[in-house]
Amino acid sequence: MKKTVLTGSALVMALALSACGSSGGGSSSKTQTLTVLAASSLTETFTDLQKTFEQQHKGVKVTMVFDSSATLEQQAAQQAPGDILATADKKTMDQAKTDKGISGDATEFATNTMVLAIPAANPAKLTSFAGIQAKGIDFLTCVPTAPCGSAAAALLKTNGITHAPASQEVDVKSVLQKIESGEADAGMVYVTDVTAAGAKVSSLPVPHSSDSPNTYWIAATAGTKQAKLSQEFIALLEGREGQGVLSKAGFGKP
């Protein structure tokens, strides 16, 4: 099946295409679409599971929408197109429940810890997390409203880092991209992002990051048109195959 991966900004177009595909009556097409709203740190793993799910469900096209958890929560609450919501923290998922953006209870499916990503060449010669406190070091975090941003802020405080980040990016993939391109000396991302980047970056441990790892949660949205398929995708994620994909990428057990 042809895979479709979208960012949050493409949701309007996705809705239009979906409407066009379903306007011809029940007999015009047997193709079903399942739209998954997922935190950007899940890009690689959910893209793998997208392929697996489509292979197991002939006639089903899975559309992935990756963005900041906070942005996706707002979209779910506003009944934007989407059948499943997966966030990188419990706080955002709790907000989705308060806003009536999800149906039923969410379940935890993985954990993740933060590290300090640095360009492969390490031009700033950083050897420890404490090094970002030095004058002239440009490091990045996510915006405070994103799970990666709130986690970074807590770890900076715990480790006594008072040097402010040079920039706060919309999501963890934006931080990683700037580290890969050498636009900053370092950035706080998840261990899974460094794993996915391969030789493009290296990393340094962040003290106390494992004390309170980020937890990942998933639920069907309140506006889903594919309740059965949503539960089947969640079952794949929580099952042996899905957990194997997550573990290989560096995620921890829930």
C-alpha positions as CSV (number, residue, x, y, z in Angstrom):
1,M,0.0,0.0,0.0
2,K,1.1,3.5,-0.6
3,K,2.1,5.2,2.7
4,T,1.2,8.8,3.6
5,V,3.0,10.8,6.2
6,L,1.8,14.3,7.0
7,T,2.7,17.1,9.3
8,G,0.0,18.9,11.3
9,S,-0.1,21.7,8.8
10,A,-1.4,19.3,6.1
11,L,-4.5,18.3,8.0
12,V,-6.8,20.6,6.0
13,M,-5.6,19.0,2.8
14,A,-6.0,15.5,4.3
15,L,-9.6,16.3,5.2
16,A,-10.4,17.6,1.7
17,L,-8.9,14.5,0.1
18,S,-10.8,12.3,2.6
19,A,-14.0,14.0,1.7
20,C,-13.4,13.6,-2.0
21,G,-12.6,9.9,-1.5
22,S,-15.8,9.2,0.4
23,S,-18.3,11.3,-1.5
24,G,-19.1,8.9,-4.3
25,G,-21.3,6.5,-2.2
26,G,-20.6,3.3,-0.4
27,S,-20.0,1.2,-3.5
28,S,-17.4,3.5,-5.1
29,S,-14.4,2.3,-3.1
30,K,-13.5,-0.3,-0.5
31,T,-10.5,1.6,0.7
32,Q,-10.6,2.6,4.3
33,T,-8.4,5.3,5.9
34,L,-7.0,5.3,9.4
35,T,-5.5,8.6,10.5
36,V,-3.0,8.6,13.4
37,L,-2.0,11.8,15.2
38,A,1.4,11.0,16.8
39,A,4.1,12.9,18.7
40,S,7.1,13.7,16.4
41,S,9.4,11.5,18.4
42,L,7.4,8.5,17.2
43,T,8.1,9.2,13.5
44,E,10.4,6.3,12.8
45,T,8.6,3.7,14.8
46,F,5.1,4.6,13.8
47,T,6.1,4.7,10.1
48,D,7.4,1.1,10.5
49,L,4.1,0.1,12.2
50,Q,2.2,1.9,9.5
51,K,3.6,-0.4,6.9
52,T,3.0,-3.5,9.0
53,F,-0.6,-2.5,9.7
54,E,-1.3,-1.9,6.0
55,Q,0.2,-5.3,5.1
56,Q,-2.1,-7.0,7.7
57,H,-5.2,-5.0,6.6
58,K,-5.7,-5.1,2.9
59,G,-7.7,-2.2,1.6
60,V,-6.6,0.1,4.5
61,K,-4.5,3.2,4.1
62,V,-2.8,4.6,7.2
63,T,-2.2,8.3,7.2
64,M,0.4,9.5,9.8
65,V,0.3,13.1,11.1
66,F,3.4,13.9,13.2
67,D,3.7,17.1,15.2
68,S,4.1,18.4,18.8
69,S,1.9,16.5,21.3
70,A,0.3,19.8,22.4
71,T,-0.6,20.7,18.8
72,L,-2.1,17.3,18.1
73,E,-4.1,17.4,21.4
74,Q,-5.7,20.7,20.3
75,Q,-6.6,19.2,16.9
76,A,-8.2,16.2,18.5
77,A,-10.1,18.4,20.9
78,Q,-11.4,20.4,17.9
79,Q,-12.5,17.2,16.2
80,A,-10.0,17.6,13.4
81,P,-9.5,14.6,11.2
82,G,-7.9,11.8,13.2
83,D,-8.8,8.4,14.6
84,I,-5.9,7.9,17.1
85,L,-3.9,10.2,19.3
86,A,-0.5,9.2,20.7
87,T,1.3,11.7,23.0
88,A,4.8,11.9,24.5
89,D,3.5,12.5,28.0
90,K,0.6,11.8,30.3
91,K,-0.2,15.5,31.0
92,T,-1.1,16.2,27.4
93,M,-3.2,13.0,27.2
94,D,-5.0,14.0,30.4
95,Q,-5.7,17.4,28.8
96,A,-7.2,15.6,25.7
97,K,-9.5,13.7,28.0
98,T,-10.6,16.9,29.8
99,D,-11.2,18.5,26.4
100,K,-13.2,15.5,25.3
101,G,-10.7,14.8,22.4
102,I,-10.4,11.1,23.1
103,S,-12.8,8.2,23.5
104,G,-12.4,6.1,26.7
105,D,-9.3,5.7,28.6
106,A,-5.7,6.1,27.3
107,T,-3.1,3.4,27.8
108,E,0.7,3.8,28.4
109,F,2.8,2.0,25.8
110,A,6.4,3.2,26.1
111,T,8.9,5.4,28.0
112,N,11.7,7.6,26.8
113,T,14.6,9.5,28.4
114,M,16.4,12.7,27.4
115,V,20.0,13.0,26.3
116,L,22.1,15.9,25.1
117,A,22.6,15.6,21.3
118,I,25.7,17.2,19.8
119,P,26.9,17.4,16.2
120,A,29.2,14.5,15.2
121,A,32.2,16.8,14.9
122,N,31.4,18.3,18.4
123,P,32.8,21.8,17.5
124,A,32.1,23.0,21.0
125,K,34.2,20.2,22.5
126,L,31.5,19.3,25.0
127,T,32.4,16.4,27.3
128,S,29.5,16.6,29.8
129,F,26.0,18.0,30.2
130,A,27.3,20.6,32.6
131,G,29.3,22.0,29.7
132,I,26.3,23.8,28.3
133,Q,26.5,26.2,31.2
134,A,29.7,27.7,29.7
135,K,29.5,31.1,28.1
136,G,29.2,31.1,24.3
137,I,27.6,27.6,24.2
138,D,24.4,27.6,22.1
139,F,22.0,24.8,23.0
140,L,18.4,24.1,22.1
141,T,15.3,22.8,23.7
142,C,11.7,22.4,22.7
143,V,9.1,25.0,23.6
144,P,7.8,24.6,27.1
145,T,4.3,23.5,25.9
146,A,5.8,20.4,24.2
147,P,6.6,17.3,26.4
148,C,10.3,17.5,25.3
149,G,10.3,21.1,26.4
150,S,8.8,20.6,29.8
151,A,11.1,17.7,30.5
152,A,14.1,19.7,29.4
153,A,13.1,22.6,31.7
154,A,12.8,20.3,34.7
155,L,16.2,18.7,34.0
156,L,17.9,22.0,33.5
157,K,16.6,23.1,36.9
158,T,17.6,19.8,38.6
159,N,21.1,20.1,37.3
160,G,21.5,23.7,38.2
161,I,21.8,25.0,34.6
162,T,21.0,28.7,34.5
163,H,22.2,29.3,31.0
164,A,19.1,29.9,28.8
165,P,18.7,28.0,25.6
166,A,19.6,29.8,22.4
167,S,16.3,28.8,20.9
168,Q,13.2,26.8,21.8
169,E,11.9,24.7,18.9
170,V,8.3,23.5,18.2
171,D,9.2,19.8,18.6
172,V,12.0,17.4,19.2
173,K,12.6,16.7,15.5
174,S,13.2,20.4,14.9
175,V,15.8,20.4,17.6
176,L,17.5,17.3,16.1
177,Q,17.6,18.8,12.6
178,K,19.4,21.8,13.8
179,I,22.0,19.7,15.6
180,E,22.5,17.5,12.5
181,S,23.1,20.6,10.4
182,G,25.5,22.2,12.9
183,E,23.3,25.2,13.7
184,A,23.8,24.8,17.4
185,D,26.3,23.3,19.8
186,A,23.9,20.9,21.5
187,G,20.2,20.1,22.0
188,M,18.1,18.2,24.4
189,V,16.3,15.4,22.6
190,Y,15.2,11.8,23.4
191,V,17.6,8.9,23.3
192,T,15.4,7.4,20.5
193,D,16.1,10.5,18.3
194,V,19.8,10.0,18.6
195,T,19.4,6.4,17.8
196,A,17.4,7.3,14.6
197,A,20.0,9.9,13.6
198,G,22.8,7.4,13.5
199,A,26.3,8.8,12.7
200,K,24.9,12.3,12.2
201,V,25.0,13.1,15.9
202,S,26.5,11.8,19.1
203,S,25.2,12.3,22.6
204,L,26.0,12.9,26.2
205,P,23.9,11.6,29.2
206,V,21.7,14.0,31.1
207,P,22.0,13.4,34.9
208,H,18.7,12.4,36.5
209,S,16.9,11.9,33.2
210,S,16.1,8.3,34.0
211,D,14.6,9.4,37.4
212,S,11.3,10.5,35.6
213,P,11.2,9.4,32.0
214,N,8.6,10.6,29.6
215,T,5.7,8.2,29.3
216,Y,3.9,7.7,26.0
217,W,0.1,7.3,25.8
218,I,-2.4,6.3,23.1
219,A,-6.2,6.4,22.7
220,A,-8.9,6.5,20.0
221,T,-10.1,10.0,19.4
222,A,-13.6,11.1,20.2
223,G,-14.2,11.9,16.6
224,T,-12.9,8.6,15.1
225,K,-14.8,7.2,12.2
226,Q,-12.8,4.0,12.5
227,A,-13.3,2.7,16.0
228,K,-12.6,-1.0,15.2
229,L,-9.4,-0.2,13.1
230,S,-8.2,2.2,15.8
231,Q,-8.4,-0.5,18.5
232,E,-6.6,-3.0,16.1
233,F,-3.8,-0.5,15.6
234,I,-3.5,0.1,19.3
235,A,-3.4,-3.7,19.8
236,L,-0.6,-4.0,17.3
237,L,1.4,-1.3,19.1
238,E,0.9,-2.9,22.5
239,G,1.5,-6.4,21.3
240,R,4.8,-8.3,20.9
241,E,5.5,-7.0,17.4
242,G,4.9,-3.3,18.2
243,Q,6.8,-3.5,21.4
244,G,9.7,-5.1,19.5
245,V,9.8,-2.1,17.1
246,L,9.8,0.3,20.0
247,S,12.5,-1.5,21.9
248,K,14.8,-1.6,18.9
249,A,14.4,2.1,18.5
250,G,15.5,2.7,22.1
251,F,12.1,3.1,23.9
252,G,11.7,1.6,27.3
253,K,8.9,-0.6,28.6
254,P,5.7,1.1,29.9
